[in-house]
Amino acid sequence: MMTFEGKVAAITGAGSGIGRALALGLASKGCSVCVSDINEAELAETVALLAPYNVKVRSDPLDVTDRNAVESLAASVVDQFGKVDFVFNNAGVALIDRVETVSYDDFEWLMNINFWGMVYGSKAFLPYFQQQGQGRIINVSSLFGLVAVPGQSAYNASKFAIRGFTDAMGQELKGTGIYATSVHPGGIKTNIVKNARFINPGSKHIQKSDMETRFAKMARTTADQAADVILKAVTRKKKRVLIGGDARFLDVVQRLMPEKYPEFLSFVLK
C-alpha cells in the first residue's frame, strides 16, 4: 500500500471544511501541500494550522473558474517541488433554487466553480502525471451526485457531472499508473449550506436558517473524518468513495428503487 511520506499534493478549496482537513491530514503523514482558496483570510488560517508539521507548504489565492490561473498553478507547483503526486479538486459551492426560477447567472456561477473548476484542475495536472507515469486525481462530488432532490437541480447537475467525468477519465487512464477517484460525501459538518446562495427552496415557509438547522442535525460526519476516509481510499486506489452512513444507505436505496427513491428521500427529509 502506498504512503504519503515525501509526496506532494495540491488541494483546492483548502481554506475550510474538507479541503483544510485534507491538508492537515496529508501534512501529518509527511506530504508537502499546496493549498489554495479564493478566501484569502481562511486560507491564511489553514497555513497557520499547518505550521507545526515538518513539510513544505505553498499557499495560493485561487479562483478555480480561471482556467489560466489553475494551469499556471499546476506548472508553478511542479517547478517549485519538482513533481506533484496528487490533486484534490475540492472547491465547491451550493445553490438552493428551483428550475423555473433559477437564473442563468446563478446556474453558470455554480457550474463554473463546481464543474469547470474540477475539469480545469484535472486537465491542468494530468500532463505532469503523464510525464511522471503516476498520479492521483481526486474529484469531490457529493451524495447529490448519486441522488437528486428538488431545489438542488443546479447543484445536482454539477455533482452528477463530476461523477461522470471522473468515471470516464478513470477508464481512459487504465494502465497508465494514474488513477481517478470521485468522492461522494453525505452530510459533512462544514459551512456549505451556510454559505449557499438561497433563492427559492419551493416553499415560502422554509427559510435559510431552517435549512441550516436541519443540515446541522443531519450532518453527522466531521470534515476530519471525511478527510481520513478519502486518504485511506486514495492509498487503496479506489475509484469511488462514499462518506458517511447516509451516503452509503441512500446509495443502496437509489440502486434498489431507481424510480421511487425520491419518495423515500422526501419522507426522510421531513
Backbone hydrogen bonds in HBPLUS format (Angstrom, degrees):
<---DONOR---> <-ACCEPTOR-->    atom                        ^
c    i                          cat <-CA-CA->   ^        H-A-AA   ^      H-
h    n   atom  resd res      DA  || num        DHA   H-A  angle D-A-AA Bond
n    s   type  num  typ     dist DA aas  dist angle  dist       angle   num
A0007-LYS N   A0004-PHE O   3.08 MM   3  5.38 163.7  2.10 133.9 132.4     1
A0006-GLY N   A0030-GLY O   2.98 MM  24  5.93 153.3  2.06 137.5 135.5     2
A0032-SER N   A0007-LYS O   2.91 MM  25  6.20 145.4  2.03 167.1 156.0     3
A0085-ASP N   A0008-VAL O   2.84 MM  77  5.29 158.0  1.89 139.9 147.4     4
A0086-PHE N   A0008-VAL O   3.15 MM  78  6.55 144.5  2.28 151.6 156.3     5
A0009-ALA N   A0032-SER O   2.94 MM  23  6.32 154.9  2.00 149.8 157.1     6
A0034-CYS N   A0009-ALA O   2.75 MM  25  6.13 150.2  1.84 158.1 165.0     7
A0010-ALA N   A0086-PHE O   2.94 MM  76  6.21 157.7  1.99 140.6 146.4     8
A0088-PHE N   A0010-ALA O   2.77 MM  78  6.15 165.5  1.79 163.1 167.9     9
A0011-ILE N   A0034-CYS O   2.89 MM  23  6.19 161.1  1.92 170.8 168.7    10
A0036-SER N   A0011-ILE O   3.02 MM  25  6.23 143.8  2.16 171.2 172.9    11
A0012-THR N   A0088-PHE O   3.08 MM  76  6.42 168.2  2.10 170.5 170.0    12
A0014-ALA N   A0036-SER O   2.91 MM  22  5.60 169.4  1.92 156.9 155.3    13
A0020-ARG N   A0016-SER O   3.18 MM   4  4.83 164.0  2.20 112.3 115.0    14
A0021-ALA N   A0017-GLY O   3.07 MM   4  6.33 164.7  2.09 152.0 156.8    15
A0022-LEU N   A0018-ILE O   2.78 MM   4  5.97 151.1  1.86 151.8 159.4    16
A0023-ALA N   A0019-GLY O   3.08 MM   4  6.33 157.8  2.13 145.7 151.3    17
A0024-LEU N   A0020-ARG O   3.01 MM   4  6.32 163.0  2.04 156.4 160.0    18
A0025-GLY N   A0021-ALA O   2.87 MM   4  5.96 158.3  1.92 145.3 152.2    19
A0026-LEU N   A0022-LEU O   2.85 MM   4  5.97 161.1  1.88 152.6 157.1    20
A0027-ALA N   A0023-ALA O   2.98 MM   4  6.10 163.4  2.00 146.7 151.8    21
A0028-SER N   A0024-LEU O   2.97 MM   4  6.09 153.0  2.04 144.8 151.8    22
A0029-LYS N   A0026-LEU O   2.96 MM   3  5.16 144.0  2.09 102.5 113.8    23
A0031-CYS N   A0026-LEU O   3.03 MM   5  5.22 159.9  2.07 140.6 138.5    24
A0030-GLY N   A0027-ALA O   3.04 MM   3  5.14 163.7  2.07 110.7 112.2    25
A0033-VAL N   A0056-LYS O   3.03 MM  23  6.52 148.9  2.13 163.1 166.4    26
A0058-ARG N   A0033-VAL O   2.89 MM  25  6.30 159.6  1.93 154.3 159.5    27
A0035-VAL N   A0058-ARG O   2.79 MM  23  6.19 152.5  1.87 171.2 162.8    28
A0060-ASP N   A0035-VAL O   2.96 MM  25  6.39 155.3  2.02 156.2 163.0    29
A0062-LEU N   A0037-ASP O   2.98 MM  25  5.15 159.0  2.02 108.2 114.6    30
A0043-LEU N   A0039-ASN O   3.01 MM   4  6.16 152.8  2.08 147.9 156.6    31
A0044-ALA N   A0040-GLU O   2.95 MM   4  6.10 150.6  2.04 141.3 148.1    32
A0045-GLU N   A0041-ALA O   3.21 MM   4  6.55 144.4  2.34 139.4 148.6    33
A0046-THR N   A0042-GLU O   3.09 MM   4  6.47 151.6  2.17 146.7 153.6    34
A0047-VAL N   A0043-LEU O   3.00 MM   4  6.35 159.6  2.05 151.5 156.7    35
A0048-ALA N   A0044-ALA O   3.01 MM   4  6.25 154.3  2.08 144.7 151.2    36
A0049-LEU N   A0045-GLU O   3.07 MM   4  6.34 150.0  2.16 144.5 152.4    37
A0050-LEU N   A0046-THR O   3.05 MM   4  6.34 131.0  2.30 142.1 155.7    38
A0050-LEU N   A0047-VAL O   3.10 MM   3  5.05 133.4  2.32  94.4 107.5    39
A0051-ALA N   A0048-ALA O   3.26 MM   3  5.31 153.4  2.34 100.3 108.1    40
A0053-TYR N   A0050-LEU O   3.08 MM   3  5.80 158.5  2.12 124.5 130.9    41
A0066-ASP N   A0063-ASP O   3.00 MM   3  5.71 168.1  2.01 124.7 128.2    42
A0069-ALA N   A0066-ASP O   3.07 MM   3  5.30 118.0  2.47 101.4 116.4    43
A0070-VAL N   A0066-ASP O   3.04 MM   4  6.38 155.7  2.10 155.7 162.9    44
A0071-GLU N   A0067-ARG O   2.94 MM   4  6.16 162.8  1.97 154.1 158.8    45
A0072-SER N   A0068-ASN O   2.87 MM   4  6.00 153.7  1.94 144.1 151.7    46
A0073-LEU N   A0069-ALA O   2.94 MM   4  6.08 148.7  2.04 140.5 149.1    47
A0074-ALA N   A0070-VAL O   3.07 MM   4  6.37 160.6  2.11 149.1 153.0    48
A0075-ALA N   A0071-GLU O   3.13 MM   4  6.40 165.4  2.16 148.8 152.1    49
A0076-SER N   A0072-SER O   2.91 MM   4  6.04 155.3  1.97 145.8 153.2    50
A0077-VAL N   A0073-LEU O   2.85 MM   4  6.05 154.6  1.92 155.5 161.8    51
A0078-VAL N   A0074-ALA O   3.19 MM   4  6.42 166.8  2.20 151.3 153.9    52
A0079-ASP N   A0075-ALA O   2.96 MM   4  6.12 152.3  2.04 142.7 151.3    53
A0080-GLN N   A0076-SER O   2.90 MM   4  6.06 153.2  1.97 145.7 152.1    54
A0081-PHE N   A0077-VAL O   2.86 MM   4  5.95 173.3  1.87 157.5 159.8    55
A0082-GLY N   A0078-VAL O   2.69 MM   4  4.88 136.1  1.88 129.5 139.3    56
A0136-ARG N   A0085-ASP O   2.96 MM  51  6.31 136.9  2.15 142.4 155.7    57
A0087-VAL N   A0136-ARG O   3.02 MM  49  6.47 145.8  2.14 157.1 167.8    58
A0138-ILE N   A0087-VAL O   2.91 MM  51  6.15 178.6  1.91 170.6 170.3    59
A0089-ASN N   A0138-ILE O   2.82 MM  49  6.12 148.0  1.93 157.4 167.9    60
A0140-VAL N   A0089-ASN O   3.07 MM  51  6.19 179.1  2.07 153.3 153.3    61
A0197-ARG N   A0094-ALA O   3.08 MM 103  6.44 159.8  2.12 144.5 142.0    62
A0096-ILE N   A0197-ARG O   2.80 MM 101  6.18 167.5  1.81 166.4 170.2    63
A0199-ILE N   A0096-ILE O   2.85 MM 103  5.81 162.7  1.88 158.6 164.6    64
A0200-ASN N   A0096-ILE O   3.14 MM 104  6.17 147.9  2.25 127.8 134.7    65
A0097-ASP N   A0151-GLY O   3.01 MM  54  4.82 143.5  2.15 132.8 134.9    66
A0101-THR N   A0098-ARG O   3.08 MM   3  5.51 142.7  2.22 110.2 120.8    67
A0102-VAL N   A0098-ARG O   2.81 MM   4  5.71 145.7  1.93 167.0 176.8    68
A0107-PHE N   A0103-SER O   2.98 MM   4  6.21 163.9  2.01 150.9 155.9    69
A0108-GLU N   A0104-TYR O   2.85 MM   4  5.93 165.9  1.87 149.7 153.6    70
A0109-TRP N   A0105-ASP O   2.89 MM   4  6.03 151.6  1.97 142.3 150.9    71
A0110-LEU N   A0106-ASP O   3.06 MM   4  6.31 161.9  2.09 150.5 153.4    72
A0111-MET N   A0107-PHE O   2.96 MM   4  6.22 170.3  1.97 153.9 156.9    73
A0112-ASN N   A0108-GLU O   2.82 MM   4  5.78 158.0  1.86 149.0 154.9    74
A0113-ILE N   A0109-TRP O   3.36 MM   4  6.54 146.8  2.48 138.5 145.6    75
A0114-ASN N   A0110-LEU O   2.81 MM   4  5.92 160.6  1.84 169.4 168.5    76
A0115-PHE N   A0111-MET O   2.93 MM   4  5.07 137.9  2.11 122.0 135.1    77
A0116-TRP N   A0111-MET O   2.95 MM   5  6.36 160.7  1.99 157.9 163.7    78
A0117-GLY N   A0112-ASN O   3.02 MM   5  6.12 119.0  2.41 124.8 141.0    79
A0118-MET N   A0115-PHE O   3.04 MM   3  5.25 121.9  2.39 101.1 115.3    80
A0119-VAL N   A0115-PHE O   2.93 MM   4  6.29 153.1  2.00 150.6 159.3    81
A0120-TYR N   A0116-TRP O   2.78 MM   4  5.95 169.9  1.79 155.9 158.2    82
A0121-GLY N   A0117-GLY O   3.04 MM   4  6.14 158.5  2.09 138.2 144.4    83
A0122-SER N   A0118-MET O   2.93 MM   4  6.07 156.6  1.98 145.0 151.4    84
A0123-LYS N   A0119-VAL O   2.90 MM   4  6.07 175.0  1.90 160.2 161.3    85
A0124-ALA N   A0120-TYR O   2.82 MM   4  5.76 149.2  1.92 146.4 155.1    86
A0125-PHE N   A0121-GLY O   3.36 MM   4  6.34 157.0  2.42 139.7 143.5    87
A0126-LEU N   A0122-SER O   3.05 MM   4  5.99 140.1  2.22 142.4 153.7    88
A0128-TYR N   A0125-PHE O   3.13 MM   3  5.58 126.3  2.43 111.2 123.9    89
A0129-PHE N   A0125-PHE O   3.19 MM   4  6.53 153.9  2.26 152.1 160.1    90
A0130-GLN N   A0126-LEU O   2.88 MM   4  6.15 154.8  1.95 156.3 164.0    91
A0131-GLN N   A0127-PRO O   2.98 MM   4  6.23 148.2  2.09 140.4 148.5    92
A0132-GLN N   A0128-TYR O   3.05 MM   4  6.25 149.0  2.15 140.9 149.0    93
A0133-GLY N   A0129-PHE O   2.77 MM   4  5.85 132.8  1.99 141.8 155.6    94
A0134-GLN N   A0129-PHE O   3.16 MM   5  5.31 137.8  2.35 146.3 149.4    95
A0179-TYR N   A0135-GLY O   3.02 MM  44  6.48 157.3  2.07 150.1 153.8    96
A0137-ILE N   A0179-TYR O   2.86 MM  42  6.25 163.8  1.88 162.0 167.4    97
A0181-THR N   A0137-ILE O   2.86 MM  44  6.27 156.9  1.91 162.9 168.0    98
A0139-ASN N   A0181-THR O   2.87 MM  42  6.17 162.3  1.90 173.2 177.8    99
A0183-VAL N   A0139-ASN O   2.91 MM  44  6.14 157.5  1.96 154.2 156.0   100
A0141-SER N   A0183-VAL O   2.62 MM  42  5.31 142.9  1.76 141.9 154.6   101
A0145-GLY N   A0142-SER O   2.85 MM   3  4.99 148.9  1.95 107.7 110.1   102
A0143-LEU N   A0185-PRO O   2.77 MM  42  5.43 131.1  2.01 155.8 140.1   103
A0146-LEU N   A0143-LEU O   2.86 MM   3  5.36 153.3  1.94 116.4 120.8   104
A0147-VAL N   A0143-LEU O   3.08 MM   4  6.48 148.8  2.19 146.6 156.3   105
A0152-GLN N   A0149-VAL O   3.31 MM   3  5.81 146.3  2.43 134.3 134.7   106
A0156-ASN N   A0152-GLN O   2.64 MM   4  5.71 169.6  1.65 164.9 168.4   107
A0157-ALA N   A0153-SER O   2.91 MM   4  5.98 158.5  1.96 141.5 147.9   108
A0158-SER N   A0154-ALA O   3.03 MM   4  6.33 157.9  2.08 149.7 154.6   109
A0159-LYS N   A0155-TYR O   2.99 MM   4  6.22 161.5  2.02 154.6 159.7   110
A0160-PHE N   A0156-ASN O   2.80 MM   4  5.89 162.6  1.83 160.4 164.4   111
A0161-ALA N   A0157-ALA O   3.03 MM   4  6.01 150.4  2.12 137.2 145.9   112
A0162-ILE N   A0158-SER O   3.03 MM   4  6.29 148.2  2.13 140.2 148.1   113
A0163-ARG N   A0159-LYS O   3.20 MM   4  6.39 160.7  2.24 140.2 144.7   114
A0164-GLY N   A0160-PHE O   3.00 MM   4  6.32 164.0  2.02 153.6 156.9   115
A0165-PHE N   A0161-ALA O   2.90 MM   4  6.00 170.9  1.91 155.4 158.3   116
A0166-THR N   A0162-ILE O   2.92 MM   4  5.96 167.0  1.93 152.0 156.0   117
A0167-ASP N   A0163-ARG O   2.95 MM   4  6.05 161.7  1.98 150.5 155.8   118
A0168-ALA N   A0164-GLY O   3.04 MM   4  6.15 166.9  2.06 150.6 154.1   119
A0169-MET N   A0165-PHE O   2.91 MM   4  6.06 161.6  1.94 148.9 154.8   120
A0170-GLY N   A0166-THR O   2.91 MM   4  6.02 157.4  1.96 146.7 152.7   121
A0171-GLN N   A0167-ASP O   3.16 MM   4  6.46 148.8  2.27 142.8 150.4   122
A0172-GLU N   A0168-ALA O   3.03 MM   4  6.35 154.4  2.09 149.9 157.2   123
A0173-LEU N   A0169-MET O   3.00 MM   4  6.22 140.1  2.16 146.7 157.6   124
A0174-LYS N   A0171-GLN O   3.34 MM   3  5.34 165.5  2.36 103.7 107.6   125
A0176-THR N   A0173-LEU O   3.01 MM   3  5.56 154.1  2.07 147.8 145.0   126
A0182-SER N   A0239-LYS O   2.95 MM  57  6.34 160.5  1.99 149.2 147.6   127
A0241-VAL N   A0182-SER O   2.94 MM  59  6.36 152.2  2.02 158.7 163.7   128
A0184-HIS N   A0241-VAL O   2.69 MM  57  5.86 162.2  1.72 168.2 174.2   129
A0243-ILE N   A0184-HIS O   3.10 MM  59  6.09 165.4  2.12 133.2 131.5   130
A0186-GLY N   A0243-ILE O   2.93 MM  57  5.89 143.5  2.07 150.5 156.8   131
A0190-THR N   A0188-ILE O   2.70 MM   2  5.71 119.0  2.07 119.8 102.2   132
A0189-LYS N   A0221-THR O   2.85 MM  32  6.11 159.5  1.89 161.2 167.0   133
A0195-ASN N   A0191-ASN O   2.84 MM   4  5.94 151.7  1.92 157.6 164.3   134
A0196-ALA N   A0193-VAL O   3.15 MM   3  4.95 158.0  2.20  99.5 106.3   135
A0206-ILE N   A0203-SER O   3.24 MM   3  5.62 161.2  2.27 110.6 115.7   136
A0210-ASP N   A0207-GLN O   2.98 MM   3  5.17 125.4  2.29  99.8 114.1   137
A0211-MET N   A0207-GLN O   3.17 MM   4  6.63 152.9  2.25 150.6 157.6   138
A0212-GLU N   A0208-LYS O   2.91 MM   4  6.22 152.6  1.98 150.9 159.2   139
A0213-THR N   A0209-SER O   3.00 MM   4  6.19 156.5  2.06 142.8 148.5   140
A0214-ARG N   A0210-ASP O   2.91 MM   4  6.13 160.5  1.95 147.9 153.6   141
A0215-PHE N   A0211-MET O   2.83 MM   4  5.92 160.1  1.86 145.9 151.7   142
A0216-ALA N   A0212-GLU O   2.93 MM   4  6.06 154.2  1.99 143.4 150.6   143
A0217-LYS N   A0213-THR O   3.18 MM   4  6.44 145.7  2.30 142.7 150.6   144
A0218-MET N   A0214-ARG O   3.08 MM   4  6.35 148.3  2.19 144.2 153.1   145
A0219-ALA N   A0215-PHE O   2.76 MM   4  5.79 152.0  1.83 157.3 163.6   146
A0226-ALA N   A0222-THR O   2.96 MM   4  6.27 157.4  2.02 149.0 155.6   147
A0227-ALA N   A0223-ALA O   2.88 MM   4  6.11 161.6  1.91 151.4 156.0   148
A0228-ASP N   A0224-ASP O   3.01 MM   4  6.22 154.5  2.08 144.5 151.4   149
A0229-VAL N   A0225-GLN O   3.09 MM   4  6.38 156.8  2.15 148.5 153.7   150
A0230-ILE N   A0226-ALA O   3.00 MM   4  6.28 161.6  2.03 152.8 158.0   151
A0231-LEU N   A0227-ALA O   2.92 MM   4  6.13 166.8  1.93 155.6 158.4   152
A0232-LYS N   A0228-ASP O   3.07 MM   4  6.22 157.8  2.12 146.0 152.0   153
A0233-ALA N   A0229-VAL O   3.01 MM   4  6.19 154.1  2.08 146.3 153.7   154
A0234-VAL N   A0230-ILE O   2.93 MM   4  6.22 149.3  2.02 149.2 157.9   155
A0235-THR N   A0231-LEU O   3.18 MM   4  6.45 157.3  2.23 146.2 150.6   156
A0236-ARG N   A0233-ALA O   3.08 MM   3  5.08 132.2  2.32  94.9 108.3   157
A0238-LYS N   A0233-ALA O   3.10 MM   5  5.35 177.2  2.10 149.7 149.7   158
A0237-LYS N   A0234-VAL O   3.07 MM   3  5.01 164.1  2.10 105.0 109.3   159
A0248-ARG N   A0244-GLY O   3.14 MM   4  6.46 166.0  2.16 154.6 158.4   160
A0249-PHE N   A0245-GLY O   2.88 MM   4  5.92 161.0  1.92 146.6 152.4   161
A0250-LEU N   A0246-ASP O   2.96 MM   4  5.99 171.2  1.96 149.0 152.0   162
A0251-ASP N   A0247-ALA O   2.99 MM   4  5.95 141.8  2.14 138.9 148.8   163
A0252-VAL N   A0248-ARG O   3.29 MM   4  6.52 152.6  2.37 140.4 146.1   164
A0253-VAL N   A0249-PHE O   3.01 MM   4  6.35 158.5  2.06 147.9 154.5   165
A0254-GLN N   A0250-LEU O   2.96 MM   4  6.08 165.1  1.98 145.4 148.3   166
A0255-ARG N   A0251-ASP O   3.18 MM   4  6.32 138.8  2.35 135.5 146.1   167
A0255-ARG N   A0252-VAL O   3.14 MM   3  5.13 126.2  2.44  94.6 108.9   168
A0256-LEU N   A0252-VAL O   2.95 MM   4  6.22 153.1  2.02 152.2 159.6   169
A0257-MET N   A0253-VAL O   2.75 MM   4  5.85 154.1  1.81 154.4 162.4   170
A0261-TYR N   A0257-MET O   2.86 MM   4  5.24 135.9  2.06 156.1 152.7   171
A0263-GLU N   A0260-LYS O   3.10 MM   3  5.71 134.6  2.32 116.5 126.3   172
A0265-LEU N   A0261-TYR O   2.78 MM   4  6.00 164.4  1.80 160.9 165.7   173
A0266-SER N   A0262-PRO O   2.87 MM   4  5.97 152.0  1.95 141.8 149.1   174
A0267-PHE N   A0263-GLU O   3.11 MM   4  6.34 153.1  2.19 142.3 149.0   175
A0268-VAL N   A0264-PHE O   3.02 MM   4  6.34 156.4  2.08 149.7 156.1   176
A0269-LEU N   A0265-LEU O   2.94 MM   4  6.14 163.7  1.96 152.8 156.7   177
A0270-LYS N   A0266-SER O   3.12 MM   4  6.27 142.6  2.27 140.0 149.1   178
